[in-house]
Amino acid sequence: MTDPVVRAYVIGQTPRPDLTNNLKERFPSVSFEVIGALDGLVPEAIETCIECAYPLETRLQDGRRIVVDASYVAKRIQHSFDASPDGVFAHLVLCAGPFPELGLPLYPMPPVIRPFETALETLRRRGLHDLEIIVPFTDQAPPALEKWTAAGFRCRSHVLTDRPASEPLAPWLAGRAGSGGADALVFDYVGFSSDALREIAARIAIPVFDLGHLALDALQELLDLRSHR
């Protein structure tokens, strides 16, 4: 059996070793093709936004950080789907933005793993409804709350950039999100380290979920099914 080919999509430009290095470590038998939604664009050609419907902060090849709208990124990724060659086992989107139509309805196979939709399935299956949501920057908090509320969850948001630089992340989160009576703490973005998650989980009495890690778990399930065919 040949190694499966998985196309992994980042919302900025490649390379993004901070997001992709752990892929090969966890899935040594998978051939990953990493694609940036903004690859091939000079900065001046990118549609940045100030008042985005759903803002996503990302990085360009020169290290510059920009904010783009989720709908703009979704169109760019969809073009990559349309141009993908035969033989792709799965598409893995490395972003927690709301992409409900991405890859549908033309792509029942290969499957498209979208972290937010994967998280919805996981949390609903476990009966978790009241959430503490962690977002990376202030402007993303209102649309993130709207995204989760529209999906039927009750939630409160916390913004990572609100944390004082002198305060370690784990105790800061434990003080803000660990005593509100929620069912779970959810990192609503992709790229958080496993070590940091374990440290936070050790300090908080409720389950801790990360959308990026849930997406990788979903990929593992697909690979397990493939190996048993």
C-alpha positions as CSV (number, residue, x, y, z in Angstrom):
1,M,0.0,0.0,0.0
2,T,1.5,3.4,-1.0
3,D,1.7,6.2,1.4
4,P,-1.5,8.4,1.4
5,V,-1.2,11.9,0.1
6,V,-2.8,14.6,2.3
7,R,-3.0,18.2,1.2
8,A,-2.7,20.6,4.1
9,Y,-3.8,24.2,3.7
10,V,-2.5,27.2,5.7
11,I,-4.4,30.5,5.5
12,G,-1.2,32.6,4.8
13,Q,1.8,31.7,2.8
14,T,4.2,28.8,3.0
15,P,6.5,27.8,4.5
16,R,4.8,27.6,8.0
17,P,7.0,25.2,10.0
18,D,5.3,26.3,13.2
19,L,2.1,24.7,11.9
20,T,3.4,21.8,9.8
21,N,6.5,20.4,11.4
22,N,4.5,18.2,13.8
23,L,2.5,16.7,11.0
24,K,5.3,14.5,9.8
25,E,6.2,13.6,13.4
26,R,2.7,12.4,14.1
27,F,2.0,10.8,10.6
28,P,5.4,9.5,9.4
29,S,3.7,7.3,6.7
30,V,1.7,10.2,5.2
31,S,3.0,12.3,2.3
32,F,1.9,15.9,3.0
33,E,1.6,18.6,0.4
34,V,1.4,22.0,2.2
35,I,-0.3,24.8,0.4
36,G,-0.7,28.4,1.4
37,A,-4.0,30.1,0.6
38,L,-2.0,33.3,-0.3
39,D,0.9,31.6,-2.0
40,G,1.9,33.3,-5.2
41,L,0.5,36.7,-4.2
42,V,2.6,39.8,-3.6
43,P,1.4,41.7,-0.5
44,E,-0.2,44.5,-2.5
45,A,-2.4,42.0,-4.3
46,I,-3.9,40.5,-1.1
47,E,-7.3,41.6,0.0
48,T,-6.7,42.6,3.6
49,C,-9.5,44.1,5.7
50,I,-10.1,46.2,8.8
51,E,-13.7,45.4,9.5
52,C,-13.9,41.8,8.4
53,A,-17.0,39.6,8.8
54,Y,-14.7,37.0,10.3
55,P,-11.1,38.2,10.7
56,L,-8.2,35.8,10.4
57,E,-4.6,36.9,11.3
58,T,-1.9,35.1,9.3
59,R,1.7,35.4,8.2
60,L,3.3,36.1,4.8
61,Q,6.7,34.7,3.6
62,D,8.5,37.9,4.7
63,G,7.2,37.5,8.2
64,R,4.6,40.2,7.9
65,R,1.4,39.6,9.8
66,I,-1.9,40.6,8.0
67,V,-5.6,40.2,8.6
68,V,-7.9,38.7,6.0
69,D,-11.5,37.7,5.9
70,A,-12.4,34.0,6.2
71,S,-14.6,34.2,3.0
72,Y,-11.6,35.5,1.0
73,V,-9.4,32.6,2.3
74,A,-12.1,30.1,1.6
75,K,-12.3,31.1,-2.0
76,R,-8.6,30.8,-2.4
77,I,-8.5,27.3,-0.8
78,Q,-11.5,26.2,-2.9
79,H,-9.5,27.1,-6.1
80,S,-6.7,24.8,-4.7
81,F,-9.2,22.0,-4.2
82,D,-10.4,22.4,-7.8
83,A,-6.9,22.2,-9.1
84,S,-5.8,19.3,-6.9
85,P,-4.6,16.2,-8.7
86,D,-6.1,12.7,-8.6
87,G,-5.0,10.5,-5.8
88,V,-5.3,12.9,-2.9
89,F,-6.5,11.0,0.2
90,A,-7.8,14.0,2.2
91,H,-7.7,17.7,2.4
92,L,-6.7,19.1,5.8
93,V,-7.5,22.8,6.6
94,L,-5.2,24.2,9.2
95,C,-7.5,27.0,10.3
96,A,-10.4,27.3,12.8
97,G,-12.4,29.7,10.7
98,P,-16.0,29.0,9.7
99,F,-15.8,27.3,6.3
100,P,-19.2,25.5,6.1
101,E,-19.3,25.3,2.3
102,L,-15.6,24.6,1.7
103,G,-15.2,21.5,-0.5
104,L,-18.9,20.9,-0.8
105,P,-20.9,19.5,-2.5
106,L,-18.4,18.5,-5.1
107,Y,-16.0,16.7,-2.8
108,P,-17.7,13.9,-0.9
109,M,-14.3,12.1,-1.6
110,P,-11.6,12.8,-0.7
111,P,-12.8,14.1,2.6
112,V,-12.2,17.7,3.8
113,I,-11.2,18.1,7.4
114,R,-12.3,21.5,8.7
115,P,-11.4,22.0,12.4
116,F,-14.4,24.0,13.4
117,E,-16.9,21.4,12.0
118,T,-14.8,18.6,13.5
119,A,-15.0,20.3,16.9
120,L,-18.8,20.7,16.6
121,E,-19.2,16.9,16.1
122,T,-16.8,16.1,19.0
123,L,-18.4,18.4,21.5
124,R,-22.0,17.5,20.5
125,R,-21.2,13.8,20.8
126,R,-19.8,14.3,24.3
127,G,-22.8,16.4,25.4
128,L,-20.7,19.6,26.1
129,H,-22.7,22.7,25.6
130,D,-21.3,25.5,27.8
131,L,-17.9,26.6,26.6
132,E,-15.0,28.9,27.5
133,I,-13.7,29.9,24.1
134,I,-10.1,31.1,23.6
135,V,-9.4,33.3,20.6
136,P,-6.0,34.8,19.5
137,F,-7.0,38.5,19.1
138,T,-9.7,41.0,20.1
139,D,-11.4,41.5,16.8
140,Q,-12.1,37.8,16.4
141,A,-13.9,37.5,19.7
142,P,-17.4,38.8,18.6
143,P,-17.6,36.7,15.3
144,A,-16.2,33.7,17.1
145,L,-19.0,33.9,19.8
146,E,-21.5,34.3,17.0
147,K,-20.2,31.3,15.2
148,W,-20.5,29.0,18.3
149,T,-23.8,30.5,19.4
150,A,-25.3,29.9,15.9
151,A,-24.2,26.3,16.3
152,G,-26.2,25.9,19.5
153,F,-23.6,26.4,22.2
154,R,-23.5,28.8,25.1
155,C,-20.1,30.4,25.5
156,R,-17.9,33.1,26.8
157,S,-14.7,34.3,25.1
158,H,-11.2,35.1,26.3
159,V,-8.6,36.9,24.2
160,L,-5.0,35.8,24.4
161,T,-3.7,39.3,23.8
162,D,-5.4,40.4,26.9
163,R,-2.9,38.4,29.0
164,P,-0.3,40.6,30.7
165,A,3.1,39.7,29.3
166,S,4.4,39.0,32.8
167,E,1.8,36.4,33.6
168,P,2.2,32.8,32.5
169,L,-0.6,31.5,30.3
170,A,-1.7,28.5,32.3
171,P,-2.5,30.3,35.6
172,W,-4.0,33.2,33.7
173,L,-6.4,31.0,31.9
174,A,-7.1,29.0,35.1
175,G,-8.1,32.2,36.9
176,R,-10.3,33.4,34.1
177,A,-11.9,30.3,32.6
178,G,-11.5,27.6,35.2
179,S,-14.2,28.5,37.7
180,G,-17.2,29.6,35.6
181,G,-19.1,26.3,35.6
182,A,-18.5,25.7,31.8
183,D,-18.4,22.2,30.4
184,A,-15.1,22.7,28.4
185,L,-12.4,25.0,27.5
186,V,-11.9,25.3,23.7
187,F,-8.9,26.9,21.9
188,D,-10.7,28.3,18.8
189,Y,-7.6,28.4,16.5
190,V,-4.9,26.2,15.1
191,G,-1.3,26.1,16.2
192,F,-1.2,25.7,20.0
193,S,1.5,23.4,21.3
194,S,0.7,20.1,22.9
195,D,2.9,20.8,25.9
196,A,1.1,24.1,26.7
197,L,-2.3,22.3,26.4
198,R,-1.2,19.6,28.8
199,E,-0.1,22.3,31.3
200,I,-3.4,24.1,31.0
201,A,-5.4,20.9,31.3
202,A,-3.5,20.1,34.6
203,R,-4.7,23.4,36.1
204,I,-8.3,23.4,35.0
205,A,-11.0,21.0,36.2
206,I,-12.9,20.9,32.9
207,P,-11.9,19.2,29.6
208,V,-9.6,21.2,27.3
209,F,-9.9,21.0,23.5
210,D,-7.9,22.5,20.7
211,L,-9.4,22.7,17.2
212,G,-6.1,21.9,15.5
213,H,-5.5,18.8,17.5
214,L,-9.1,17.7,17.0
215,A,-8.6,18.0,13.2
216,L,-5.4,15.8,13.5
217,D,-7.4,13.2,15.5
218,A,-10.0,13.2,12.7
219,L,-7.2,12.6,10.1
220,Q,-6.0,9.7,12.3
221,E,-9.4,8.1,12.3
222,L,-9.5,8.3,8.5
223,L,-6.1,6.7,8.2
224,D,-7.1,4.0,10.6
225,L,-10.1,3.2,8.5
226,R,-7.9,3.0,5.4
227,S,-5.5,0.6,7.0
228,H,-8.3,-1.8,7.9
229,R,-9.8,-2.0,4.5
